[in-house]
């Protein structure tokens, strides 16, 4: 496994970084990120309603899944981890430093999502709590008139994470009044390059599609633009399991992505089913399973 050890990881923190990276990726170099940050990003729309298990309305459902399922990291906000961390201390956590709601449409005001807490807060908390905090995450809305604020905070967060032996994942989505098509493949490739320039270990992006369908050539352009920063494909809305797993396999083996960030396609299912779905995603992402082998886990 090539860890791609960042040069800003101090010598005395190299072992911890390697340990965190190896645990997060299962030694594969690919990351299966279980996304649990939508409680803020999408409010309750993704947790209650038709087609969503009633269990999902309770935030603990996320932790119950993450505590028993095969995952790389569970990404959610600092405060939510603090509410449930003592009960679920062994989950591999990734602390999301910033978040915003979707109440104000981007057509009305360019999005700005600033950090809630600093890396110093995370480092102190990790030491005092003993929780398995492997890294941090930060979202940037590229193209927003406020992008300079988010870019600077993200750059500092990535650097401070590395200085403390933690991995750093950036969510980068083009949004704002100057962005006419957030699914523009060229913009997504540009976002991938920005992630690399910020020093991220992984960057979570939208999937570029051609004529509504997955195009491995477009995704390869994106993954190449990211260099040795791993591209994580966004999981999106809940879809039929076989179709999701088939596209995931193609993203990795044809598009050369290095993982995925999946939330709704896991947590909107009942606990037992969610755990199996996470296991199937992990099997393809980390264990190099075929779609057929992954489907056997469902």
Secondary structure, 3 states (H helix, E strand, C coil): CCCCCCCCCCHHHHHHHHHHHHHHHCCCCCEEEEECCHHHHCHHHHCCCCCCCHHHHCCHHHHHHHHHCCCCEEEEEHHHHHHHCCCCCCCCEEEECECCCCCCCCCCCCCCCCECCCHHHHHHHHHHHCCCEEEEEEEEEECCCCHHHHHHHHHHHHHHHHHCCCEEEEEEEECCCCCCCCCCHHHHHHHHHHHHHCCCCEEEECCCEECCEECHHHHHHHHHHCCCCEEEEECCCCCCHHHHHHHHHHHHHCCCCCEEEECHHHHCCCHHHHHHHHHHHHHHHCCCCCHHHHHCCC
